[in-house]
Amino acid sequence: MIKTKIKLPDGFLEEEERCGFLVTRKMKEIWAVELDLLAEFMRVADKHGIKYMANGGTMLGAARHKGFIPWDDDIDLMMMRSEYERLCEIAPKEFRHPYFFQTEDTDPGSLRCHAQLRNSETTAILENEHSPYATFNQGIFIDIFPLDAVPDNEEDWNREWPVAQKYYERMCSCASLSSHYSAKSPWVKRILHTIGSPFFTRLAKYYFRKYEQECKKFNHQHTRLLSLYCWGYKYKKLHRLRADHEETVMMPFEFLRIPVSKNYDHALTEMFGDWHQFVKGGSVHGGVIFDTDRPYTDYI
């Protein structure tokens, strides 16, 4: 039996068909845990005046479905880097068990380059992280992404993104010897993991900091574009117009209301083209071990 702080509307967990897609009770239970996480996040963010908005499929779901895209299983939020850093400062004091605010600082080895709010009494283990090495929190989560400025000057862009990418690749290489990434690696890596994990963990965090510094390098400028996902610095398809992220409106999302870009029509068109058209698919995560009744520790 799932446990949530928020009260679920009568019948919310019942199986139903939406847009020709069957939403099972299991999916509804996952949604319920994520909505509970969202409500707790909004409570803390609103208490401290932290500005945020729906991102990606969550924005699309709010605009087109007034809730989850029927075949989706996650919630994504985004905010400017300055708001994100404020959130990281206050989060450890505000979120209490079973809620856990996860970053590389609060949970070394998770190495996400963004934050996640998790329910520690549940399970959401990504396929490539199902490993005895992955001892970080793997409860059901919502994603919280920082937005960074992308330089307007093409020369700055061409000079800086390879530097950022270098640090990111080094971070991942070190992490492969200190965390879940080594689960399926050759035996030599397994030995190195065993004898050198603390060293590589520290080194991975060092390169993570260097990478993060590069991503923030132009935040003092009011640039035309923003970079979504800290690790997507070089991928132009992940860039967003700043003008689409300066004002929000409140829109229904299941039985809650969330802030969405005031220019959501333009923002969604930039991301998805004709966003009114249904393109059925699975979760972007794929192959996730979900359990709303048992904690992730039962699986690792």
C-alpha positions as protocol buffer text, in pm:
chain_id: "A"
residue {
  index: 1
  type: MET
  ca { x: 0 y: 0 z: 0 }
}
residue {
  index: 2
  type: ILE
  ca { x: 159 y: 327 z: -111 }
}
residue {
  index: 3
  type: LYS
  ca { x: 204 y: 603 z: 143 }
}
residue {
  index: 4
  type: THR
  ca { x: 173 y: 969 z: 43 }
}
residue {
  index: 5
  type: LYS
  ca { x: 150 y: 1288 z: 242 }
}
residue {
  index: 6
  type: ILE
  ca { x: -96 y: 1434 z: -8 }
}
residue {
  index: 7
  type: LYS
  ca { x: -454 y: 1309 z: -24 }
}
residue {
  index: 8
  type: LEU
  ca { x: -529 y: 1134 z: -351 }
}
residue {
  index: 9
  type: PRO
  ca { x: -866 y: 1203 z: -516 }
}
residue {
  index: 10
  type: ASP
  ca { x: -1114 y: 920 z: -498 }
}
residue {
  index: 11
  type: GLY
  ca { x: -1053 y: 674 z: -781 }
}
residue {
  index: 12
  type: PHE
  ca { x: -718 y: 823 z: -883 }
}
residue {
  index: 13
  type: LEU
  ca { x: -539 y: 487 z: -862 }
}
residue {
  index: 14
  type: GLU
  ca { x: -793 y: 303 z: -1075 }
}
residue {
  index: 15
  type: GLU
  ca { x: -681 y: 174 z: -1413 }
}
residue {
  index: 16
  type: GLU
  ca { x: -808 y: 385 z: -1702 }
}
residue {
  index: 17
  type: GLU
  ca { x: -762 y: 451 z: -2071 }
}
residue {
  index: 18
  type: ARG
  ca { x: -623 y: 789 z: -2175 }
}
residue {
  index: 19
  type: CYS
  ca { x: -577 y: 888 z: -2539 }
}
residue {
  index: 20
  type: GLY
  ca { x: -612 y: 524 z: -2640 }
}
residue {
  index: 21
  type: PHE
  ca { x: -338 y: 417 z: -2397 }
}
residue {
  index: 22
  type: LEU
  ca { x: -407 y: 195 z: -2097 }
}
residue {
  index: 23
  type: VAL
  ca { x: -272 y: 350 z: -1776 }
}
residue {
  index: 24
  type: THR
  ca { x: -238 y: 62 z: -1531 }
}
residue {
  index: 25
  type: ARG
  ca { x: -284 y: 76 z: -1157 }
}
residue {
  index: 26
  type: LYS
  ca { x: 91 y: 23 z: -1116 }
}
residue {
  index: 27
  type: MET
  ca { x: 161 y: 330 z: -1328 }
}
residue {
  index: 28
  type: LYS
  ca { x: -96 y: 527 z: -1130 }
}
residue {
  index: 29
  type: GLU
  ca { x: 82 y: 429 z: -808 }
}
residue {
  index: 30
  type: ILE
  ca { x: 414 y: 552 z: -951 }
}
residue {
  index: 31
  type: TRP
  ca { x: 243 y: 877 z: -1054 }
}
residue {
  index: 32
  type: ALA
  ca { x: 102 y: 913 z: -703 }
}
residue {
  index: 33
  type: VAL
  ca { x: 448 y: 888 z: -543 }
}
residue {
  index: 34
  type: GLU
  ca { x: 588 y: 1139 z: -794 }
}
residue {
  index: 35
  type: LEU
  ca { x: 300 y: 1381 z: -738 }
}
residue {
  index: 36
  type: ASP
  ca { x: 363 y: 1354 z: -366 }
}
residue {
  index: 37
  type: LEU
  ca { x: 730 y: 1442 z: -430 }
}
residue {
  index: 38
  type: LEU
  ca { x: 619 y: 1731 z: -650 }
}
residue {
  index: 39
  type: ALA
  ca { x: 385 y: 1865 z: -382 }
}
residue {
  index: 40
  type: GLU
  ca { x: 662 y: 1847 z: -121 }
}
residue {
  index: 41
  type: PHE
  ca { x: 906 y: 2018 z: -357 }
}
residue {
  index: 42
  type: MET
  ca { x: 658 y: 2298 z: -428 }
}
residue {
  index: 43
  type: ARG
  ca { x: 596 y: 2345 z: -57 }
}
residue {
  index: 44
  type: VAL
  ca { x: 966 y: 2403 z: 8 }
}
residue {
  index: 45
  type: ALA
  ca { x: 1033 y: 2609 z: -306 }
}
residue {
  index: 46
  type: ASP
  ca { x: 731 y: 2833 z: -251 }
}
residue {
  index: 47
  type: LYS
  ca { x: 821 y: 2878 z: 117 }
}
residue {
  index: 48
  type: HIS
  ca { x: 1161 y: 3018 z: 14 }
}
residue {
  index: 49
  type: GLY
  ca { x: 1046 y: 3206 z: -295 }
}
residue {
  index: 50
  type: ILE
  ca { x: 1245 y: 2984 z: -532 }
}
residue {
  index: 51
  type: LYS
  ca { x: 1128 y: 3020 z: -891 }
}
residue {
  index: 52
  type: TYR
  ca { x: 1090 y: 2708 z: -1102 }
}
residue {
  index: 53
  type: MET
  ca { x: 881 y: 2570 z: -1388 }
}
residue {
  index: 54
  type: ALA
  ca { x: 787 y: 2247 z: -1563 }
}
residue {
  index: 55
  type: ASN
  ca { x: 1033 y: 2111 z: -1815 }
}
residue {
  index: 56
  type: GLY
  ca { x: 1009 y: 1893 z: -2126 }
}
residue {
  index: 57
  type: GLY
  ca { x: 747 y: 1621 z: -2108 }
}
residue {
  index: 58
  type: THR
  ca { x: 603 y: 1763 z: -1788 }
}
residue {
  index: 59
  type: MET
  ca { x: 538 y: 2095 z: -1961 }
}
residue {
  index: 60
  type: LEU
  ca { x: 391 y: 1908 z: -2257 }
}
residue {
  index: 61
  type: GLY
  ca { x: 175 y: 1699 z: -2024 }
}
residue {
  index: 62
  type: ALA
  ca { x: 41 y: 2006 z: -1847 }
}
residue {
  index: 63
  type: ALA
  ca { x: -41 y: 2186 z: -2172 }
}
residue {
  index: 64
  type: ARG
  ca { x: -186 y: 1892 z: -2366 }
}
residue {
  index: 65
  type: HIS
  ca { x: -317 y: 1647 z: -2103 }
}
residue {
  index: 66
  type: LYS
  ca { x: -356 y: 1860 z: -1788 }
}
residue {
  index: 67
  type: GLY
  ca { x: -133 y: 1601 z: -1622 }
}
residue {
  index: 68
  type: PHE
  ca { x: 103 y: 1320 z: -1712 }
}
residue {
  index: 69
  type: ILE
  ca { x: 151 y: 1217 z: -2072 }
}
residue {
  index: 70
  type: PRO
  ca { x: -28 y: 879 z: -2043 }
}
residue {
  index: 71
  type: TRP
  ca { x: 281 y: 677 z: -2141 }
}
residue {
  index: 72
  type: ASP
  ca { x: 529 y: 879 z: -1932 }
}
residue {
  index: 73
  type: ASP
  ca { x: 659 y: 793 z: -1587 }
}
residue {
  index: 74
  type: ASP
  ca { x: 851 y: 1095 z: -1461 }
}
residue {
  index: 75
  type: ILE
  ca { x: 832 y: 1463 z: -1364 }
}
residue {
  index: 76
  type: ASP
  ca { x: 1092 y: 1718 z: -1474 }
}
residue {
  index: 77
  type: LEU
  ca { x: 1140 y: 2068 z: -1336 }
}
residue {
  index: 78
  type: MET
  ca { x: 1392 y: 2340 z: -1422 }
}
residue {
  index: 79
  type: MET
  ca { x: 1515 y: 2669 z: -1282 }
}
residue {
  index: 80
  type: MET
  ca { x: 1788 y: 2924 z: -1334 }
}
residue {
  index: 81
  type: ARG
  ca { x: 2123 y: 2828 z: -1184 }
}
residue {
  index: 82
  type: SER
  ca { x: 2099 y: 3102 z: -919 }
}
residue {
  index: 83
  type: GLU
  ca { x: 1766 y: 2956 z: -798 }
}
residue {
  index: 84
  type: TYR
  ca { x: 1909 y: 2604 z: -816 }
}
residue {
  index: 85
  type: GLU
  ca { x: 2200 y: 2699 z: -591 }
}
residue {
  index: 86
  type: ARG
  ca { x: 1962 y: 2856 z: -338 }
}
residue {
  index: 87
  type: LEU
  ca { x: 1761 y: 2534 z: -341 }
}
residue {
  index: 88
  type: CYS
  ca { x: 2072 y: 2325 z: -280 }
}
residue {
  index: 89
  type: GLU
  ca { x: 2154 y: 2540 z: 24 }
}
residue {
  index: 90
  type: ILE
  ca { x: 1818 y: 2508 z: 197 }
}
residue {
  index: 91
  type: ALA
  ca { x: 1713 y: 2159 z: 83 }
}
residue {
  index: 92
  type: PRO
  ca { x: 1906 y: 1948 z: 339 }
}
residue {
  index: 93
  type: LYS
  ca { x: 1730 y: 2133 z: 622 }
}
residue {
  index: 94
  type: GLU
  ca { x: 1384 y: 2128 z: 466 }
}
residue {
  index: 95
  type: PHE
  ca { x: 1337 y: 1776 z: 331 }
}
residue {
  index: 96
  type: ARG
  ca { x: 1288 y: 1502 z: 587 }
}
residue {
  index: 97
  type: HIS
  ca { x: 1254 y: 1124 z: 552 }
}
residue {
  index: 98
  type: PRO
  ca { x: 1123 y: 970 z: 337 }
}
residue {
  index: 99
  type: TYR
  ca { x: 1204 y: 1268 z: 113 }
}
residue {
  index: 100
  type: PHE
  ca { x: 1570 y: 1291 z: 15 }
}
residue {
  index: 101
  type: PHE
  ca { x: 1725 y: 1573 z: -187 }
}
residue {
  index: 102
  type: GLN
  ca { x: 2001 y: 1412 z: -391 }
}
residue {
  index: 103
  type: THR
  ca { x: 2305 y: 1586 z: -539 }
}
residue {
  index: 104
  type: GLU
  ca { x: 2668 y: 1487 z: -558 }
}
residue {
  index: 105
  type: ASP
  ca { x: 2716 y: 1675 z: -229 }
}
residue {
  index: 106
  type: THR
  ca { x: 2438 y: 1500 z: -37 }
}
residue {
  index: 107
  type: ASP
  ca { x: 2493 y: 1156 z: -193 }
}
residue {
  index: 108
  type: PRO
  ca { x: 2844 y: 1105 z: -340 }
}
residue {
  index: 109
  type: GLY
  ca { x: 2855 y: 869 z: -633 }
}
residue {
  index: 110
  type: SER
  ca { x: 2512 y: 958 z: -770 }
}
residue {
  index: 111
  type: LEU
  ca { x: 2690 y: 1198 z: -1009 }
}
residue {
  index: 112
  type: ARG
  ca { x: 2384 y: 1332 z: -1189 }
}
residue {
  index: 113
  type: CYS
  ca { x: 2495 y: 1693 z: -1259 }
}
residue {
  index: 114
  type: HIS
  ca { x: 2144 y: 1792 z: -1150 }
}
residue {
  index: 115
  type: ALA
  ca { x: 1927 y: 1732 z: -845 }
}
residue {
  index: 116
  type: GLN
  ca { x: 1663 y: 1472 z: -773 }
}
residue {
  index: 117
  type: LEU
  ca { x: 1407 y: 1460 z: -496 }
}
residue {
  index: 118
  type: ARG
  ca { x: 1352 y: 1097 z: -400 }
}
residue {
  index: 119
  type: ASN
  ca { x: 1125 y: 890 z: -181 }
}
residue {
  index: 120
  type: SER
  ca { x: 1360 y: 666 z: 17 }
}
residue {
  index: 121
  type: GLU
  ca { x: 1090 y: 409 z: 95 }
}
residue {
  index: 122
  type: THR
  ca { x: 1038 y: 324 z: -274 }
}
residue {
  index: 123
  type: THR
  ca { x: 1244 y: 195 z: -568 }
}
residue {
  index: 124
  type: ALA
  ca { x: 1330 y: 334 z: -912 }
}
residue {
  index: 125
  type: ILE
  ca { x: 1651 y: 166 z: -1027 }
}
residue {
  index: 126
  type: LEU
  ca { x: 1769 y: 245 z: -1379 }
}
residue {
  index: 127
  type: GLU
  ca { x: 1877 y: -60 z: -1575 }
}
residue {
  index: 128
  type: ASN
  ca { x: 2243 y: 46 z: -1596 }
}
residue {
  index: 129
  type: GLU
  ca { x: 2250 y: 117 z: -1222 }
}
residue {
  index: 130
  type: HIS
  ca { x: 2124 y: -217 z: -1092 }
}
residue {
  index: 131
  type: SER
  ca { x: 2448 y: -309 z: -921 }
}
residue {
  index: 132
  type: PRO
  ca { x: 2593 y: -377 z: -575 }
}
residue {
  index: 133
  type: TYR
  ca { x: 2824 y: -80 z: -639 }
}
residue {
  index: 134
  type: ALA
  ca { x: 2530 y: 159 z: -669 }
}
residue {
  index: 135
  type: THR
  ca { x: 2472 y: 227 z: -303 }
}
residue {
  index: 136
  type: PHE
  ca { x: 2337 y: 580 z: -349 }
}
residue {
  index: 137
  type: ASN
  ca { x: 1967 y: 653 z: -298 }
}
residue {
  index: 138
  type: GLN
  ca { x: 1755 y: 500 z: -574 }
}
residue {
  index: 139
  type: GLY
  ca { x: 1403 y: 574 z: -460 }
}
residue {
  index: 140
  type: ILE
  ca { x: 1134 y: 702 z: -697 }
}
residue {
  index: 141
  type: PHE
  ca { x: 1229 y: 1055 z: -800 }
}
residue {
  index: 142
  type: ILE
  ca { x: 1153 y: 1379 z: -975 }
}
residue {
  index: 143
  type: ASP
  ca { x: 1427 y: 1563 z: -1167 }
}
residue {
  index: 144
  type: ILE
  ca { x: 1534 y: 1923 z: -1103 }
}
residue {
  index: 145
  type: PHE
  ca { x: 1759 y: 2078 z: -1368 }
}
residue {
  index: 146
  type: PRO
  ca { x: 1963 y: 2401 z: -1361 }
}
residue {
  index: 147
  type: LEU
  ca { x: 1961 y: 2637 z: -1659 }
}
residue {
  index: 148
  type: ASP
  ca { x: 2289 y: 2801 z: -1760 }
}
residue {
  index: 149
  type: ALA
  ca { x: 2369 y: 3077 z: -2007 }
}
residue {
  index: 150
  type: VAL
  ca { x: 2497 y: 2983 z: -2351 }
}
residue {
  index: 151
  type: PRO
  ca { x: 2743 y: 3242 z: -2494 }
}
residue {
  index: 152
  type: ASP
  ca { x: 2606 y: 3452 z: -2780 }
}
residue {
  index: 153
  type: ASN
  ca { x: 2948 y: 3478 z: -2937 }
}
residue {
  index: 154
  type: GLU
  ca { x: 3019 y: 3176 z: -3157 }
}
residue {
  index: 155
  type: GLU
  ca { x: 3392 y: 3199 z: -3087 }
}
residue {
  index: 156
  type: ASP
  ca { x: 3327 y: 3175 z: -2714 }
}
residue {
  index: 157
  type: TRP
  ca { x: 3105 y: 2876 z: -2778 }
}
residue {
  index: 158
  type: ASN
  ca { x: 3360 y: 2693 z: -2992 }
}
residue {
  index: 159
  type: ARG
  ca { x: 3633 y: 2760 z: -2737 }
}
residue {
  index: 160
  type: GLU
  ca { x: 3444 y: 2670 z: -2421 }
}
residue {
  index: 161
  type: TRP
  ca { x: 3230 y: 2365 z: -2492 }
}
residue {
  index: 162
  type: PRO
  ca { x: 3528 y: 2135 z: -2568 }
}
residue {
  index: 163
  type: VAL
  ca { x: 3676 y: 2235 z: -2232 }
}
residue {
  index: 164
  type: ALA
  ca { x: 3353 y: 2150 z: -2055 }
}
residue {
  index: 165
  type: GLN
  ca { x: 3329 y: 1823 z: -2244 }
}
residue {
  index: 166
  type: LYS
  ca { x: 3684 y: 1731 z: -2145 }
}
residue {
  index: 167
  type: TYR
  ca { x: 3602 y: 1767 z: -1776 }
}
residue {
  index: 168
  type: TYR
  ca { x: 3279 y: 1574 z: -1819 }
}
residue {
  index: 169
  type: GLU
  ca { x: 3457 y: 1282 z: -1988 }
}
residue {
  index: 170
  type: ARG
  ca { x: 3725 y: 1276 z: -1719 }
}
residue {
  index: 171
  type: MET
  ca { x: 3457 y: 1282 z: -1452 }
}
residue {
  index: 172
  type: CYS
  ca { x: 3286 y: 980 z: -1610 }
}
residue {
  index: 173
  type: SER
  ca { x: 3616 y: 793 z: -1650 }
}
residue {
  index: 174
  type: CYS
  ca { x: 3695 y: 835 z: -1281 }
}
residue {
  index: 175
  type: ALA
  ca { x: 3338 y: 748 z: -1184 }
}
residue {
  index: 176
  type: SER
  ca { x: 3371 y: 422 z: -1377 }
}
residue {
  index: 177
  type: LEU
  ca { x: 3623 y: 313 z: -1115 }
}
residue {
  index: 178
  type: SER
  ca { x: 3430 y: 439 z: -815 }
}
residue {
  index: 179
  type: SER
  ca { x: 3061 y: 374 z: -865 }
}
residue {
  index: 180
  type: HIS
  ca { x: 2792 y: 175 z: -1044 }
}
residue {
  index: 181
  type: TYR
  ca { x: 2950 y: 237 z: -1384 }
}
residue {
  index: 182
  type: SER
  ca { x: 3202 y: -40 z: -1316 }
}
residue {
  index: 183
  type: ALA
  ca { x: 2935 y: -307 z: -1258 }
}
residue {
  index: 184
  type: LYS
  ca { x: 2983 y: -466 z: -1601 }
}
residue {
  index: 185
  type: SER
  ca { x: 3342 y: -365 z: -1658 }
}
residue {
  index: 186
  type: PRO
  ca { x: 3639 y: -599 z: -1720 }
}
residue {
  index: 187
  type: TRP
  ca { x: 3805 y: -768 z: -1426 }
}
residue {
  index: 188
  type: VAL
  ca { x: 4094 y: -520 z: -1428 }
}
residue {
  index: 189
  type: LYS
  ca { x: 3851 y: -239 z: -1361 }
}
residue {
  index: 190
  type: ARG
  ca { x: 3692 y: -443 z: -1085 }
}
residue {
  index: 191
  type: ILE
  ca { x: 4030 y: -475 z: -914 }
}
residue {
  index: 192
  type: LEU
  ca { x: 4098 y: -101 z: -952 }
}
residue {
  index: 193
  type: HIS
  ca { x: 3752 y: -32 z: -814 }
}
residue {
  index: 194
  type: THR
  ca { x: 3825 y: -243 z: -509 }
}
residue {
  index: 195
  type: ILE
  ca { x: 4162 y: -94 z: -424 }
}
residue {
  index: 196
  type: GLY
  ca { x: 4122 y: 263 z: -551 }
}
residue {
  index: 197
  type: SER
  ca { x: 3757 y: 356 z: -515 }
}
residue {
  index: 198
  type: PRO
  ca { x: 3805 y: 633 z: -253 }
}
residue {
  index: 199
  type: PHE
  ca { x: 4073 y: 801 z: -467 }
}
residue {
  index: 200
  type: PHE
  ca { x: 3868 y: 782 z: -787 }
}
residue {
  index: 201
  type: THR
  ca { x: 3558 y: 904 z: -604 }
}
residue {
  index: 202
  type: ARG
  ca { x: 3743 y: 1218 z: -496 }
}
residue {
  index: 203
  type: LEU
  ca { x: 3889 y: 1266 z: -843 }
}
residue {
  index: 204
  type: ALA
  ca { x: 3546 y: 1225 z: -1008 }
}
residue {
  index: 205
  type: LYS
  ca { x: 3406 y: 1492 z: -779 }
}
residue {
  index: 206
  type: TYR
  ca { x: 3700 y: 1723 z: -863 }
}
residue {
  index: 207
  type: TYR
  ca { x: 3626 y: 1697 z: -1235 }
}
residue {
  index: 208
  type: PHE
  ca { x: 3255 y: 1735 z: -1166 }
}
residue {
  index: 209
  type: ARG
  ca { x: 3329 y: 2070 z: -999 }
}
residue {
  index: 210
  type: LYS
  ca { x: 3547 y: 2179 z: -1290 }
}
residue {
  index: 211
  type: TYR
  ca { x: 3274 y: 2083 z: -1535 }
}
residue {
  index: 212
  type: GLU
  ca { x: 3011 y: 2266 z: -1335 }
}
residue {
  index: 213
  type: GLN
  ca { x: 3229 y: 2578 z: -1328 }
}
residue {
  index: 214
  type: GLU
  ca { x: 3254 y: 2571 z: -1707 }
}
residue {
  index: 215
  type: CYS
  ca { x: 2877 y: 2536 z: -1742 }
}
residue {
  index: 216
  type: LYS
  ca { x: 2827 y: 2844 z: -1522 }
}
residue {
  index: 217
  type: LYS
  ca { x: 3092 y: 3052 z: -1692 }
}
residue {
  index: 218
  type: PHE
  ca { x: 2856 y: 3286 z: -1882 }
}
residue {
  index: 219
  type: ASN
  ca { x: 2581 y: 3319 z: -1626 }
}
residue {
  index: 220
  type: HIS
  ca { x: 2675 y: 3682 z: -1563 }
}
residue {
  index: 221
  type: GLN
  ca { x: 2563 y: 3760 z: -1918 }
}
residue {
  index: 222
  type: HIS
  ca { x: 2200 y: 3805 z: -2027 }
}
residue {
  index: 223
  type: THR
  ca { x: 2241 y: 3572 z: -2324 }
}
residue {
  index: 224
  type: ARG
  ca { x: 1975 y: 3482 z: -2578 }
}
residue {
  index: 225
  type: LEU
  ca { x: 1998 y: 3108 z: -2511 }
}
residue {
  index: 226
  type: LEU
  ca { x: 2008 y: 2887 z: -2205 }
}
residue {
  index: 227
  type: SER
  ca { x: 2149 y: 2537 z: -2174 }
}
residue {
  index: 228
  type: LEU
  ca { x: 1916 y: 2275 z: -2033 }
}
residue {
  index: 229
  type: TYR
  ca { x: 2065 y: 1979 z: -1847 }
}
residue {
  index: 230
  type: CYS
  ca { x: 2401 y: 2050 z: -1698 }
}
residue {
  index: 231
  type: TRP
  ca { x: 2560 y: 1772 z: -1904 }
}
residue {
  index: 232
  type: GLY
  ca { x: 2401 y: 1892 z: -2230 }
}
residue {
  index: 233
  type: TYR
  ca { x: 2625 y: 2195 z: -2266 }
}
residue {
  index: 234
  type: LYS
  ca { x: 2733 y: 2116 z: -2622 }
}
residue {
  index: 235
  type: TYR
  ca { x: 2403 y: 1978 z: -2752 }
}
residue {
  index: 236
  type: LYS
  ca { x: 2216 y: 2256 z: -2927 }
}
residue {
  index: 237
  type: LYS
  ca { x: 1892 y: 2058 z: -2931 }
}
residue {
  index: 238
  type: LEU
  ca { x: 1887 y: 2100 z: -2552 }
}
residue {
  index: 239
  type: HIS
  ca { x: 1914 y: 2479 z: -2570 }
}
residue {
  index: 240
  type: ARG
  ca { x: 1620 y: 2700 z: -2478 }
}
residue {
  index: 241
  type: LEU
  ca { x: 1532 y: 3061 z: -2557 }
}
residue {
  index: 242
  type: ARG
  ca { x: 1569 y: 3275 z: -2247 }
}
residue {
  index: 243
  type: ALA
  ca { x: 1255 y: 3466 z: -2347 }
}
residue {
  index: 244
  type: ASP
  ca { x: 1055 y: 3145 z: -2306 }
}
residue {
  index: 245
  type: HIS
  ca { x: 1169 y: 3099 z: -1947 }
}
residue {
  index: 246
  type: GLU
  ca { x: 1124 y: 3441 z: -1787 }
}
residue {
  index: 247
  type: GLU
  ca { x: 754 y: 3430 z: -1695 }
}
residue {
  index: 248
  type: THR
  ca { x: 523 y: 3150 z: -1585 }
}
residue {
  index: 249
  type: VAL
  ca { x: 152 y: 3075 z: -1564 }
}
residue {
  index: 250
  type: MET
  ca { x: -11 y: 2816 z: -1341 }
}
residue {
  index: 251
  type: MET
  ca { x: -163 y: 2516 z: -1518 }
}
residue {
  index: 252
  type: PRO
  ca { x: -339 y: 2199 z: -1396 }
}
residue {
  index: 253
  type: PHE
  ca { x: -127 y: 1888 z: -1359 }
}
residue {
  index: 254
  type: GLU
  ca { x: -347 y: 1599 z: -1247 }
}
residue {
  index: 255
  type: PHE
  ca { x: -496 y: 1728 z: -920 }
}
residue {
  index: 256
  type: LEU
  ca { x: -219 y: 1986 z: -862 }
}
residue {
  index: 257
  type: ARG
  ca { x: -129 y: 2313 z: -1034 }
}
residue {
  index: 258
  type: ILE
  ca { x: 227 y: 2382 z: -1149 }
}
residue {
  index: 259
  type: PRO
  ca { x: 412 y: 2679 z: -1304 }
}
residue {
  index: 260
  type: VAL
  ca { x: 465 y: 2649 z: -1679 }
}
residue {
  index: 261
  type: SER
  ca { x: 634 y: 2887 z: -1922 }
}
residue {
  index: 262
  type: LYS
  ca { x: 397 y: 3168 z: -2020 }
}
residue {
  index: 263
  type: ASN
  ca { x: 527 y: 3113 z: -2374 }
}
residue {
  index: 264
  type: TYR
  ca { x: 461 y: 2739 z: -2352 }
}
residue {
  index: 265
  type: ASP
  ca { x: 319 y: 2717 z: -2704 }
}
residue {
  index: 266
  type: HIS
  ca { x: 639 y: 2856 z: -2857 }
}
residue {
  index: 267
  type: ALA
  ca { x: 864 y: 2664 z: -2617 }
}
residue {
  index: 268
  type: LEU
  ca { x: 690 y: 2333 z: -2690 }
}
residue {
  index: 269
  type: THR
  ca { x: 694 y: 2397 z: -3064 }
}
residue {
  index: 270
  type: GLU
  ca { x: 1070 y: 2454 z: -3046 }
}
residue {
  index: 271
  type: MET
  ca { x: 1112 y: 2127 z: -2857 }
}
residue {
  index: 272
  type: PHE
  ca { x: 858 y: 1896 z: -3021 }
}
residue {
  index: 273
  type: GLY
  ca { x: 731 y: 2058 z: -3341 }
}
residue {
  index: 274
  type: ASP
  ca { x: 353 y: 2007 z: -3363 }
}
residue {
  index: 275
  type: TRP
  ca { x: 313 y: 1923 z: -2997 }
}
residue {
  index: 276
  type: HIS
  ca { x: -64 y: 1876 z: -3030 }
}
residue {
  index: 277
  type: GLN
  ca { x: -4 y: 1552 z: -3219 }
}
residue {
  index: 278
  type: PHE
  ca { x: 23 y: 1234 z: -3012 }
}
residue {
  index: 279
  type: VAL
  ca { x: 339 y: 1027 z: -3054 }
}
residue {
  index: 280
  type: LYS
  ca { x: 304 y: 727 z: -2827 }
}
residue {
  index: 281
  type: GLY
  ca { x: 617 y: 589 z: -2670 }
}
residue {
  index: 282
  type: GLY
  ca { x: 773 y: 466 z: -2351 }
}
residue {
  index: 283
  type: SER
  ca { x: 950 y: 647 z: -2074 }
}
residue {
  index: 284
  type: VAL
  ca { x: 1281 y: 806 z: -2166 }
}
residue {
  index: 285
  type: HIS
  ca { x: 1432 y: 603 z: -1883 }
}
residue {
  index: 286
  type: GLY
  ca { x: 1325 y: 262 z: -2006 }
}
residue {
  index: 287
  type: GLY
  ca { x: 1384 y: -62 z: -1817 }
}
residue {
  index: 288
  type: VAL
  ca { x: 1337 y: 94 z: -1473 }
}
residue {
  index: 289
  type: ILE
  ca { x: 1273 y: -130 z: -1174 }
}
residue {
  index: 290
  type: PHE
  ca { x: 980 y: 43 z: -1004 }
}
residue {
  index: 291
  type: ASP
  ca { x: 841 y: -55 z: -666 }
}
residue {
  index: 292
  type: THR
  ca { x: 613 y: 175 z: -470 }
}
residue {
  index: 293
  type: ASP
  ca { x: 594 y: -56 z: -166 }
}
residue {
  index: 294
  type: ARG
  ca { x: 955 y: -165 z: -109 }
}
residue {
  index: 295
  type: PRO
  ca { x: 1269 y: 49 z: -62 }
}
residue {
  index: 296
  type: TYR
  ca { x: 1556 y: 37 z: -312 }
}
residue {
  index: 297
  type: THR
  ca { x: 1779 y: -117 z: -43 }
}
residue {
  index: 298
  type: ASP
  ca { x: 1585 y: -442 z: -84 }
}
residue {
  index: 299
  type: TYR
  ca { x: 1717 y: -464 z: -440 }
}
residue {
  index: 300
  type: ILE
  ca { x: 2086 y: -381 z: -392 }
}
